[in-house]
């Protein structure tokens, strides 16, 4: 089956690139970023997509009214410029939260990001039904977006 070409996403808003809360994430993703190798490559903006296209769709499904931004080939959900959720690889979501709530199935850690404030979770949990897993992950993403909002609003203003 031939590769589908993913439509380029808009360039990330400057607030995402400028927010001090995103420095570690941006440095990590920039280090892994690669331009497309050929016309059949999946892309997200000007970068080769480093996430399975089905996982991009899953992220959109879990946060249907929230725009997905591209950041160095990775789909990201943000709130007021602070990254809250990143879709990574085949089946992992990275969520920015102090801790995971009960009932959320963790995924394999993704150092160096998961050594700090990011938590890896399975985008397709096996510890519950499909509908229940979707509901849990939707709530988790909402919680991560609220946490990103709080980080943004509690930032010292100069």
C-alpha positions as CSV (number, residue, x, y, z in Angstrom):
1,X,0.0,0.0,0.0
2,X,1.5,3.4,-0.9
3,X,2.2,6.0,1.7
4,X,-0.4,8.7,2.0
5,X,0.9,12.3,2.1
6,X,-0.2,14.1,5.2
7,X,-1.2,17.7,4.6
8,X,1.2,20.2,6.1
9,X,0.1,21.8,9.4
10,X,0.5,25.4,10.2
11,X,3.8,26.5,11.7
12,X,3.6,26.4,15.5
13,X,2.5,29.7,17.1
14,X,5.4,31.7,18.4
15,X,4.0,31.4,21.9
16,X,4.7,27.6,21.8
17,X,8.3,28.2,20.7
18,X,8.8,31.0,23.2
19,X,7.2,29.6,26.4
20,X,9.9,28.7,28.9
21,X,7.9,25.7,30.0
22,X,8.5,24.1,26.6
23,X,12.3,24.4,26.5
24,X,13.1,20.8,27.3
25,X,10.4,19.5,25.0
26,X,11.5,21.7,22.1
27,X,15.2,20.8,22.5
28,X,14.3,17.1,22.5
29,X,12.1,17.3,19.5
30,X,14.4,19.6,17.5
31,X,17.2,17.1,18.1
32,X,15.1,14.3,16.5
33,X,13.6,16.4,13.7
34,X,14.3,15.5,10.1
35,X,13.1,17.0,6.8
36,X,11.2,14.6,4.5
37,X,13.3,12.2,2.5
38,X,11.0,12.0,-0.5
39,X,7.6,12.8,-1.9
40,X,5.9,9.8,-0.3
41,X,6.9,10.7,3.3
42,X,4.3,11.6,5.8
43,X,4.9,15.1,7.0
44,X,3.6,17.5,9.6
45,X,4.5,21.0,8.5
46,X,8.0,21.1,7.1
47,X,9.1,18.0,9.1
48,X,8.9,14.3,8.6
49,X,6.2,12.9,10.8
50,X,7.6,11.0,13.8
51,X,4.2,9.7,14.9
52,X,2.0,7.0,13.3
53,X,-0.8,8.8,11.3
54,X,-3.4,6.7,13.2
55,X,-2.1,8.1,16.4
56,X,-2.5,11.7,15.0
57,X,-6.1,10.8,14.3
58,X,-6.5,9.3,17.8
59,X,-5.2,12.6,19.4
60,X,-7.8,14.6,17.4
61,X,-10.5,12.1,18.4
62,X,-9.6,12.5,22.1
63,X,-9.6,16.3,21.9
64,X,-12.1,17.1,19.1
65,X,-12.5,20.8,19.7
66,X,-8.8,21.5,20.4
67,X,-6.4,22.3,17.5
68,X,-3.4,20.0,17.0
69,X,-0.2,21.8,16.3
70,X,2.9,20.5,14.6
71,X,6.2,20.8,16.5
72,X,9.2,19.4,14.7
73,X,7.2,16.5,13.2
74,X,5.2,15.7,16.3
75,X,1.5,16.5,17.0
76,X,1.1,18.6,20.1
77,X,-1.9,20.0,22.1
78,X,-1.2,23.2,23.8
79,X,-3.0,25.7,26.0
80,X,-1.9,29.4,25.9
81,X,1.4,28.4,24.4
82,X,2.3,25.7,26.9
83,X,2.5,22.1,25.5
84,X,0.2,19.7,27.3
85,X,0.1,16.5,25.2
86,X,2.4,15.0,22.6
87,X,1.6,12.0,20.4
88,X,4.7,9.9,20.1
89,X,5.6,6.9,18.0
90,X,3.0,4.2,17.4
91,X,0.8,4.2,20.5
92,X,2.1,6.6,23.1
93,X,0.8,9.9,24.4
94,X,3.0,12.0,26.6
95,X,1.0,14.1,29.0
96,X,2.3,16.9,31.1
97,X,1.0,16.2,34.6
98,X,2.6,16.0,38.1
99,X,1.2,12.4,38.4
100,X,-1.1,10.0,36.5
101,X,-4.5,9.5,37.9
102,X,-5.7,6.0,38.9
103,X,-7.0,3.8,36.0
104,X,-4.6,5.3,33.4
105,X,-2.4,2.6,31.8
106,X,1.2,3.8,31.7
107,X,3.4,3.2,28.6
108,X,7.1,2.7,28.3
109,X,8.9,5.8,29.6
110,X,10.4,8.2,27.0
111,X,13.6,9.6,28.6
112,X,14.6,12.4,28.9
113,X,11.1,13.8,28.8
114,X,9.5,11.3,31.2
115,X,12.4,11.8,33.7
116,X,10.6,15.0,34.8
117,X,7.1,16.4,34.3
118,X,5.9,14.3,31.3
119,X,4.1,10.9,31.8
120,X,3.9,8.3,29.0
121,X,0.5,6.6,28.6
122,X,-1.0,4.1,26.2
123,X,-3.2,5.7,23.6
124,X,-5.1,2.5,23.2
125,X,-5.4,1.1,26.8
126,X,-5.7,-2.7,27.3
127,X,-6.9,-2.4,30.9
128,X,-10.5,-1.4,29.9
129,X,-13.0,-1.4,27.1
130,X,-12.5,0.8,24.1
131,X,-15.2,3.3,25.1
132,X,-14.1,3.4,28.7
133,X,-10.4,3.9,27.6
134,X,-11.4,6.7,25.3
135,X,-13.4,8.4,28.1
136,X,-10.5,8.0,30.5
137,X,-8.0,9.4,28.0
138,X,-10.3,12.3,27.1
139,X,-10.5,13.3,30.8
140,X,-6.7,12.9,31.1
141,X,-6.1,15.2,28.2
142,X,-8.5,17.8,29.6
143,X,-6.6,17.5,32.9
144,X,-3.3,18.0,31.1
145,X,-4.7,21.1,29.2
146,X,-5.9,22.6,32.5
147,X,-2.4,21.9,34.0
148,X,-0.8,23.7,31.0
149,X,-3.2,26.6,31.5
150,X,-2.2,26.9,35.1
151,X,1.5,26.8,34.2
152,X,0.9,29.5,31.7
153,X,-1.1,31.7,34.0
154,X,1.2,31.3,37.0
155,X,4.3,32.3,34.9
156,X,6.0,35.4,36.3
157,X,5.2,38.4,34.1
158,X,7.8,41.1,33.6
